[in-house]
C-alpha cells in the first residue's frame, strides 16, 4: 500500500498480522526473512564459486561476479550471473559495482546469444527465495510462447553431463572472446 493510502483503497487483502508489512508469505515472520538474508546462511555464498554444484556449473569468474550455466536447461542456455559479495539488492551497490555487475550480465548475454542463438533473452532479478543479488538470463527461442510468463522452475530438463560440459566449453570460449563494449 502507498503511504497515505487508506486500507479501503488497496486491492491487497488486509493481513491479520500486527505488522503492517507482514503479508504471511516469504517475508514473514520478519526474523525468518532477516535470517534468510544473512550471509551466514546463504547458499550462493557457500557454493557459487565452486566448479559445479547441485544447481549449476561455473562458466566464468570476474572480480565482480560468477557466471553459471544452470543444470535445468528447460530454457536452453539458461545462466545466472551471481554477485561475488553478499548483497541482497541492487540499491546496495555503489555506482562502480553496479556498472561492473551489469557489464558482466551483458557479456554473459552476448555469450549466450552467440552459443544458443535465442530470439531474445529475459533478464530477471528477484531474490525472494535466495536473497543474494543474482540475475537469471533466460533465453527465449522461436518455439517459445512469447505471451507465456517466464518461469525459472520450468521443466526440469536436465541435459547429460557431456552436453552440459560442451555448453560450458562453448560459453567459456565465447566469454573469453566477447567484450562489453558496443
GROMACS elastic network, one bead per residue, 0.5 to 0.9 nm:
[ bonds ]
;  ai    aj funct       b0    kb
    1     4     6  0.85156   500
    1     5     6  0.64971   500
    1     6     6  0.82238   500
    1     7     6  0.75717   500
    1     9     6  0.86490   500
    1    10     6  0.62847   500
    1    11     6  0.87306   500
    1    12     6  0.77107   500
    2     5     6  0.54104   500
    2     6     6  0.86092   500
    2    10     6  0.86207   500
    3     6     6  0.86046   500
    5     8     6  0.82622   500
    5     9     6  0.65085   500
    5    10     6  0.74695   500
    6     9     6  0.53294   500
    6    10     6  0.70260   500
    7    10     6  0.53789   500
    7    11     6  0.85610   500
    7    12     6  0.85698   500
    7    13     6  0.87906   500
    7    14     6  0.74042   500
    8    11     6  0.79657   500
    9    12     6  0.89401   500
   10    13     6  0.75320   500
   10    14     6  0.85375   500
   11    14     6  0.89581   500
   12    15     6  0.89743   500
   13    23     6  0.89914   500
   14    17     6  0.86534   500
   14    20     6  0.86872   500
   14    23     6  0.82349   500
   15    18     6  0.80626   500
   15    19     6  0.84663   500
   15    20     6  0.76007   500
   15    21     6  0.87217   500
   15    22     6  0.71383   500
   15    23     6  0.60651   500
   15    24     6  0.74846   500
   16    19     6  0.86282   500
   16    22     6  0.88535   500
   16    23     6  0.87982   500
   16    24     6  0.89663   500
   17    20     6  0.70112   500
   17    21     6  0.85787   500
   17    22     6  0.63165   500
   17    23     6  0.77792   500
   17    24     6  0.79398   500
   18    21     6  0.87536   500
   18    22     6  0.78175   500
   19    22     6  0.52089   500
   19    23     6  0.85481   500
   20    23     6  0.79685   500
   21    27     6  0.84678   500
   21    28     6  0.87893   500
   22    25     6  0.76195   500
   22    27     6  0.66885   500
   22    28     6  0.57037   500
   22    29     6  0.70920   500
   22    30     6  0.74718   500
   23    26     6  0.82058   500
   23    27     6  0.70540   500
   23    28     6  0.67179   500
   24    27     6  0.69968   500
   24    28     6  0.52247   500
   24    29     6  0.73288   500
   25    28     6  0.55250   500
   25    29     6  0.82872   500
   26    29     6  0.79696   500
   26    32     6  0.84787   500
   26    33     6  0.69680   500
   26   128     6  0.70508   500
   26   129     6  0.75527   500
   27    30     6  0.60635   500
   27    31     6  0.88080   500
   27    32     6  0.74743   500
   27    33     6  0.52257   500
   27    34     6  0.85353   500
   27   128     6  0.83008   500
   28    31     6  0.75716   500
   28    32     6  0.65559   500
   28    33     6  0.63702   500
   29    32     6  0.53916   500
   29    33     6  0.65987   500
   29    34     6  0.88887   500
   30    33     6  0.51432   500
   30    34     6  0.61793   500
   30    35     6  0.86247   500
   31    34     6  0.50459   500
   31    35     6  0.61318   500
   31    36     6  0.85867   500
   32    35     6  0.51256   500
   32    36     6  0.62072   500
   32    37     6  0.87374   500
   33    36     6  0.50113   500
   33    37     6  0.62894   500
   33    38     6  0.87856   500
   34    37     6  0.51241   500
   34    38     6  0.64254   500
   35    38     6  0.51318   500
   35    39     6  0.86316   500
   35    40     6  0.84840   500
   35    41     6  0.71595   500
   36    39     6  0.81904   500
   36    40     6  0.88775   500
   36    41     6  0.64317   500
   36    42     6  0.71163   500
   36   129     6  0.82655   500
   36   130     6  0.75639   500
   36   131     6  0.70144   500
   37    40     6  0.86903   500
   37    41     6  0.76252   500
   37    42     6  0.72450   500
   37    86     6  0.89346   500
   37    87     6  0.86978   500
   37    88     6  0.69398   500
   37   130     6  0.77842   500
   37   131     6  0.54276   500
   37   132     6  0.72914   500
   38    41     6  0.56534   500
   38    42     6  0.64212   500
   38    86     6  0.83921   500
   38   131     6  0.84741   500
   39    43     6  0.85312   500
   39    44     6  0.88886   500
   39    45     6  0.68021   500
   39    46     6  0.89667   500
   39    86     6  0.60089   500
   39    87     6  0.84638   500
   39   132     6  0.82780   500
   40    43     6  0.87848   500
   40    45     6  0.81918   500
   40    46     6  0.87293   500
   41    45     6  0.82852   500
   41    46     6  0.83507   500
   42    45     6  0.53084   500
   42    46     6  0.63942   500
   42    47     6  0.89993   500
   42    86     6  0.81969   500
   42   130     6  0.75186   500
   42   131     6  0.79385   500
   42   132     6  0.73192   500
   43    47     6  0.62754   500
   43    48     6  0.78775   500
   43   130     6  0.77416   500
   43   132     6  0.87257   500
   44    47     6  0.54001   500
   44    48     6  0.50331   500
   44    49     6  0.83451   500
   44    82     6  0.78504   500
   44    84     6  0.87951   500
   44    86     6  0.84758   500
   44   130     6  0.77992   500
   44   132     6  0.68230   500
   45    48     6  0.61094   500
   45    49     6  0.78773   500
   45    84     6  0.75347   500
   45    85     6  0.76232   500
   45    86     6  0.67603   500
   45   132     6  0.79960   500
   46    49     6  0.77432   500
   46    50     6  0.85215   500
   47    50     6  0.53371   500
   47    51     6  0.87398   500
   47    52     6  0.82132   500
   47    53     6  0.65734   500
   48    51     6  0.82840   500
   48    52     6  0.83674   500
   48    53     6  0.77411   500
   48    56     6  0.85332   500
   48    57     6  0.88520   500
   48    58     6  0.77601   500
   48    66     6  0.66780   500
   48    67     6  0.86767   500
   48    68     6  0.79949   500
   48    82     6  0.72485   500
   48    84     6  0.79510   500
   49    52     6  0.83660   500
   49    58     6  0.73302   500
   49    61     6  0.80456   500
   49    66     6  0.67107   500
   49    84     6  0.81490   500
   50    53     6  0.65316   500
   50    57     6  0.79361   500
   50    58     6  0.68668   500
   51    56     6  0.87201   500
   51    57     6  0.59414   500
   51    58     6  0.50267   500
   51    59     6  0.82181   500
   52    55     6  0.79563   500
   52    56     6  0.60070   500
   52    58     6  0.60186   500
   52    68     6  0.87984   500
   53    56     6  0.55671   500
   53    57     6  0.64032   500
   53    58     6  0.85443   500
   54    57     6  0.84967   500
   54    71     6  0.79387   500
   55    69     6  0.86253   500
   55    70     6  0.59453   500
   55    71     6  0.55345   500
   55    72     6  0.74752   500
   56    68     6  0.58539   500
   56    69     6  0.53530   500
   56    72     6  0.80124   500
   56    79     6  0.82752   500
   56    80     6  0.86008   500
   57    67     6  0.85653   500
   57    68     6  0.52762   500
   57    69     6  0.52403   500
   57    70     6  0.65412   500
   57    71     6  0.71200   500
   57   164     6  0.81376   500
   57   165     6  0.86386   500
   57   168     6  0.75421   500
   58    61     6  0.78389   500
   58    66     6  0.71443   500
   58    67     6  0.61369   500
   58    69     6  0.64866   500
   58    70     6  0.89982   500
   58   168     6  0.77020   500
   59    66     6  0.76633   500
   59    67     6  0.53912   500
   59    68     6  0.51115   500
   59    69     6  0.64687   500
   59    79     6  0.89929   500
   59   168     6  0.57314   500
   59   169     6  0.78122   500
   59   171     6  0.67686   500
   59   172     6  0.57490   500
   59   175     6  0.84159   500
   60    65     6  0.82753   500
   60    66     6  0.59578   500
   60    67     6  0.50394   500
   60    68     6  0.70626   500
   60   108     6  0.89768   500
   60   171     6  0.86803   500
   60   172     6  0.66130   500
   60   175     6  0.75332   500
   60   176     6  0.87937   500
   61    64     6  0.78261   500
   61    65     6  0.59416   500
   61    67     6  0.62588   500
   61    68     6  0.89672   500
   62    65     6  0.52246   500
   62    66     6  0.64742   500
   62    67     6  0.83951   500
   62    84     6  0.86568   500
   62   104     6  0.78379   500
   63    66     6  0.86337   500
   63    84     6  0.77653   500
   63   100     6  0.86571   500
   64    82     6  0.84779   500
   64    83     6  0.59718   500
   64    84     6  0.56781   500
   64    85     6  0.78083   500
   64    97     6  0.73518   500
   64   100     6  0.64915   500
   64   101     6  0.61711   500
   64   104     6  0.78225   500
   65    81     6  0.62980   500
   65    82     6  0.53160   500
   65    85     6  0.82907   500
   65   100     6  0.85770   500
   65   101     6  0.67019   500
   65   104     6  0.69411   500
   65   105     6  0.88582   500
   65   134     6  0.88496   500
   66    80     6  0.80077   500
   66    81     6  0.56657   500
   66    82     6  0.50944   500
   66    83     6  0.64954   500
   66    84     6  0.64866   500
   66   104     6  0.87239   500
   67    79     6  0.70243   500
   67    80     6  0.57670   500
   67    82     6  0.63954   500
   67    83     6  0.89821   500
   67   104     6  0.80912   500
   67   105     6  0.83958   500
   67   108     6  0.71720   500
   68    78     6  0.87666   500
   68    79     6  0.54512   500
   68    80     6  0.52345   500
   68    81     6  0.64448   500
   68    82     6  0.79087   500
   68   168     6  0.85821   500
   69    72     6  0.86411   500
   69    73     6  0.85718   500
   69    77     6  0.70941   500
   69    78     6  0.61894   500
   69    80     6  0.65078   500
   69   164     6  0.80844   500
   69   167     6  0.82149   500
   69   168     6  0.69100   500
   69   171     6  0.88008   500
   70    73     6  0.64966   500
   70    77     6  0.79780   500
   70    78     6  0.58003   500
   70    79     6  0.53533   500
   70    80     6  0.70402   500
   70   164     6  0.89500   500
   71    78     6  0.84465   500
   71    79     6  0.89528   500
   71   156     6  0.87477   500
   71   157     6  0.79723   500
   71   158     6  0.59050   500
   71   159     6  0.71240   500
   71   164     6  0.73881   500
   72    75     6  0.77982   500
   72    76     6  0.85841   500
   72    78     6  0.76922   500
   72   152     6  0.88113   500
   72   153     6  0.82076   500
   72   154     6  0.82298   500
   72   155     6  0.71577   500
   72   156     6  0.53681   500
   72   157     6  0.51683   500
   72   158     6  0.50903   500
   72   159     6  0.74952   500
   73    77     6  0.66399   500
   73    78     6  0.60904   500
   73    79     6  0.89767   500
   73   154     6  0.87725   500
   73   155     6  0.77919   500
   73   156     6  0.70999   500
   73   157     6  0.52001   500
   73   158     6  0.59590   500
   73   159     6  0.67149   500
   74    77     6  0.87559   500
   74    78     6  0.78530   500
   74   152     6  0.85098   500
   74   153     6  0.83590   500
   74   154     6  0.58964   500
   74   155     6  0.51420   500
   74   156     6  0.59053   500
   74   158     6  0.76933   500
   75    78     6  0.55370   500
   75   138     6  0.62185   500
   75   139     6  0.59882   500
   75   140     6  0.69157   500
   75   141     6  0.80347   500
   75   152     6  0.84740   500
   75   154     6  0.78952   500
   75   155     6  0.85734   500
   75   157     6  0.84242   500
   76   116     6  0.69999   500
   76   118     6  0.85418   500
   76   138     6  0.80584   500
   76   139     6  0.66518   500
   76   140     6  0.82889   500
   76   141     6  0.82747   500
   77   112     6  0.60274   500
   77   113     6  0.85072   500
   77   115     6  0.79717   500
   77   116     6  0.59907   500
   77   118     6  0.84846   500
   77   137     6  0.81522   500
   77   138     6  0.71330   500
   77   139     6  0.61469   500
   77   167     6  0.79205   500
   78   112     6  0.81364   500
   78   136     6  0.74009   500
   78   137     6  0.56986   500
   78   139     6  0.61373   500
   78   152     6  0.88037   500
   79   108     6  0.80355   500
   79   109     6  0.87583   500
   79   112     6  0.81058   500
   79   135     6  0.84589   500
   79   136     6  0.61454   500
   79   137     6  0.52142   500
   79   138     6  0.68431   500
   79   139     6  0.87075   500
   80   105     6  0.84610   500
   80   108     6  0.85841   500
   80   134     6  0.66663   500
   80   135     6  0.55290   500
   80   137     6  0.58308   500
   80   138     6  0.86218   500
   81   101     6  0.82785   500
   81   104     6  0.72934   500
   81   105     6  0.61466   500
   81   108     6  0.76253   500
   81   133     6  0.87522   500
   81   134     6  0.55022   500
   81   135     6  0.52148   500
   81   136     6  0.67333   500
   81   137     6  0.77773   500
   82    85     6  0.87589   500
   82   101     6  0.86320   500
   82   132     6  0.78326   500
   82   133     6  0.63304   500
   82   135     6  0.65377   500
   82   136     6  0.87972   500
   83    86     6  0.71847   500
   83    87     6  0.75892   500
   83   101     6  0.69847   500
   83   132     6  0.75982   500
   83   133     6  0.57779   500
   83   134     6  0.59196   500
   83   135     6  0.86859   500
   84    87     6  0.86712   500
   84   133     6  0.87686   500
   85   132     6  0.84573   500
   85   133     6  0.85327   500
   86   131     6  0.88023   500
   86   132     6  0.58561   500
   86   133     6  0.72298   500
   87    90     6  0.77762   500
   87    92     6  0.67418   500
   87    93     6  0.77708   500
   87   131     6  0.78797   500
   87   132     6  0.55865   500
   87   133     6  0.56362   500
   88    91     6  0.86679   500
   88    92     6  0.74667   500
   88   127     6  0.72725   500
   88   130     6  0.87202   500
   88   131     6  0.51175   500
   88   134     6  0.86646   500
   89    92     6  0.56407   500
   89    93     6  0.76618   500
   89   126     6  0.89882   500
   89   127     6  0.81411   500
   89   131     6  0.79079   500
   89   132     6  0.75600   500
   89   133     6  0.58693   500
   90    93     6  0.56400   500
   90    94     6  0.89012   500
   90    98     6  0.71223   500
   90   133     6  0.70791   500
   91    94     6  0.80620   500
   91    98     6  0.87086   500
   92    98     6  0.89468   500
   93    96     6  0.78107   500
   93    97     6  0.57077   500
   93    98     6  0.55818   500
   94    97     6  0.52340   500
   94    98     6  0.60491   500
   94    99     6  0.85594   500
   95    98     6  0.50501   500
   95    99     6  0.61250   500
   95   100     6  0.86175   500
   96    99     6  0.51733   500
   96   100     6  0.62145   500
   96   101     6  0.86511   500
   97   100     6  0.50048   500
   97   101     6  0.60443   500
   97   102     6  0.85873   500
   98   101     6  0.51563   500
   98   102     6  0.62113   500
   98   103     6  0.84912   500
   99   102     6  0.52711   500
   99   103     6  0.60252   500
   99   104     6  0.86698   500
  100   103     6  0.50442   500
  100   104     6  0.63430   500
  100   105     6  0.87659   500
  101   104     6  0.51961   500
  101   105     6  0.63551   500
  101   106     6  0.87172   500
  102   106     6  0.60262   500
  102   107     6  0.84625   500
  103   106     6  0.50491   500
  103   107     6  0.60882   500
  103   108     6  0.85394   500
  103   179     6  0.89390   500
  103   180     6  0.59570   500
  103   181     6  0.88662   500
  104   107     6  0.50599   500
  104   108     6  0.60789   500
  104   109     6  0.85026   500
  104   180     6  0.76741   500
  105   108     6  0.51314   500
  105   109     6  0.61265   500
  105   110     6  0.86760   500
  105   123     6  0.86145   500
  105   135     6  0.74069   500
  105   137     6  0.81245   500
  106   109     6  0.50065   500
  106   110     6  0.62437   500
  106   111     6  0.87117   500
  106   179     6  0.89971   500
  106   180     6  0.65529   500
  107   110     6  0.50910   500
  107   111     6  0.63017   500
  107   112     6  0.86696   500
  107   175     6  0.69814   500
  107   178     6  0.65924   500
  107   179     6  0.63015   500
  107   180     6  0.54294   500
  107   181     6  0.89831   500
  108   111     6  0.50715   500
  108   112     6  0.61296   500
  108   113     6  0.84727   500
  108   137     6  0.82347   500
  108   171     6  0.83990   500
  108   175     6  0.68693   500
  108   178     6  0.87445   500
  109   112     6  0.50747   500
  109   113     6  0.59939   500
  109   114     6  0.86174   500
  109   121     6  0.71648   500
  109   123     6  0.88517   500
  109   137     6  0.70069   500
  109   139     6  0.87601   500
  110   114     6  0.62267   500
  110   115     6  0.86611   500
  110   174     6  0.83804   500
  110   175     6  0.80657   500
  110   178     6  0.72202   500
  110   179     6  0.86080   500
  110   180     6  0.84956   500
  111   114     6  0.52293   500
  111   115     6  0.61582   500
  111   116     6  0.83598   500
  111   170     6  0.86688   500
  111   171     6  0.58864   500
  111   172     6  0.81720   500
  111   173     6  0.86393   500
  111   174     6  0.53428   500
  111   175     6  0.55052   500
  111   177     6  0.88436   500
  111   178     6  0.68824   500
  112   115     6  0.52361   500
  112   116     6  0.56085   500
  112   117     6  0.72618   500
  112   118     6  0.79580   500
  112   121     6  0.85270   500
  112   137     6  0.86008   500
  112   139     6  0.77325   500
  112   171     6  0.67572   500
  112   174     6  0.83756   500
  112   175     6  0.88052   500
  113   116     6  0.55477   500
  113   118     6  0.59307   500
  113   119     6  0.83634   500
  113   120     6  0.81624   500
  113   121     6  0.78568   500
  113   139     6  0.80068   500
  114   117     6  0.55838   500
  114   118     6  0.84515   500
  114   171     6  0.85187   500
  114   174     6  0.73596   500
  115   118     6  0.87890   500
  115   167     6  0.79788   500
  115   170     6  0.65857   500
  115   171     6  0.64776   500
  115   174     6  0.74111   500
  116   139     6  0.80674   500
  116   141     6  0.89025   500
  116   167     6  0.89105   500
  117   120     6  0.86108   500
  117   139     6  0.85394   500
  117   141     6  0.78293   500
  118   121     6  0.68527   500
  118   139     6  0.55858   500
  118   140     6  0.55158   500
  118   142     6  0.72919   500
  119   139     6  0.74789   500
  119   140     6  0.57718   500
  119   141     6  0.51643   500
  119   142     6  0.61278   500
  120   138     6  0.85177   500
  120   139     6  0.59382   500
  120   140     6  0.51324   500
  120   141     6  0.69706   500
  120   142     6  0.89552   500
  121   137     6  0.63006   500
  121   138     6  0.54840   500
  121   140     6  0.56600   500
  121   141     6  0.86779   500
  122   136     6  0.77974   500
  122   137     6  0.57616   500
  122   138     6  0.50601   500
  122   139     6  0.62090   500
  122   140     6  0.71552   500
  122   150     6  0.81666   500
  123   135     6  0.64238   500
  123   136     6  0.56362   500
  123   138     6  0.64951   500
  123   139     6  0.87771   500
  124   134     6  0.84981   500
  124   135     6  0.54754   500
  124   137     6  0.66770   500
  124   138     6  0.79808   500
  125   133     6  0.74866   500
  125   134     6  0.62554   500
  125   136     6  0.64384   500
  126   129     6  0.82958   500
  126   130     6  0.84116   500
  126   131     6  0.80158   500
  126   133     6  0.82091   500
  126   134     6  0.79583   500
  126   135     6  0.77845   500
  126   136     6  0.86713   500
  127   132     6  0.63897   500
  127   133     6  0.67555   500
  127   134     6  0.75176   500
  128   131     6  0.60122   500
  130   133     6  0.82733   500
  130   134     6  0.88600   500
  131   134     6  0.85159   500
  136   152     6  0.79832   500
  138   150     6  0.80480   500
  138   152     6  0.77488   500
  140   143     6  0.82413   500
  140   144     6  0.61541   500
  140   145     6  0.85448   500
  140   146     6  0.78973   500
  141   144     6  0.53842   500
  141   145     6  0.86649   500
  142   145     6  0.80812   500
  142   146     6  0.88386   500
  143   146     6  0.89623   500
  144   147     6  0.88185   500
  144   148     6  0.81775   500
  145   148     6  0.54735   500
  145   149     6  0.86867   500
  146   149     6  0.79470   500
  146   150     6  0.88701   500
  147   150     6  0.89181   500
  148   151     6  0.88871   500
  150   153     6  0.89038   500
  150   154     6  0.82040   500
  151   154     6  0.55048   500
  152   155     6  0.87008   500
  153   156     6  0.68291   500
  154   157     6  0.80274   500
  155   158     6  0.83590   500
  158   161     6  0.88490   500
  158   164     6  0.88118   500
  159   162     6  0.80279   500
  159   163     6  0.59439   500
  159   164     6  0.61901   500
  160   163     6  0.51128   500
  160   164     6  0.62170   500
  160   165     6  0.84780   500
  161   164     6  0.51533   500
  161   165     6  0.60287   500
  161   166     6  0.85796   500
  162   165     6  0.50068   500
  162   166     6  0.61130   500
  162   167     6  0.85935   500
  163   166     6  0.50786   500
  163   167     6  0.61481   500
  163   168     6  0.85765   500
  164   167     6  0.50928   500
  164   168     6  0.61087   500
  164   169     6  0.85764   500
  165   168     6  0.51209   500
  165   169     6  0.61432   500
  165   170     6  0.86257   500
  166   169     6  0.51036   500
  166   170     6  0.61681   500
  166   171     6  0.85645   500
  167   170     6  0.51262   500
  167   171     6  0.60531   500
  167   172     6  0.84663   500
  168   171     6  0.50753   500
  168   172     6  0.59680   500
  168   173     6  0.85439   500
  169   172     6  0.50792   500
  169   173     6  0.61710   500
  169   174     6  0.86163   500
  170   173     6  0.51843   500
  170   174     6  0.62081   500
  170   175     6  0.84604   500
  171   174     6  0.50948   500
  171   175     6  0.58161   500
  171   176     6  0.84624   500
  172   176     6  0.60840   500
  172   177     6  0.86988   500
  173   176     6  0.52630   500
  173   177     6  0.65400   500
  173   178     6  0.87347   500
  174   177     6  0.51649   500
  174   178     6  0.59251   500
  175   178     6  0.51257   500
  175   179     6  0.77987   500
  176   179     6  0.80157   500
  178   181     6  0.88259   500
  179   182     6  0.81876   500
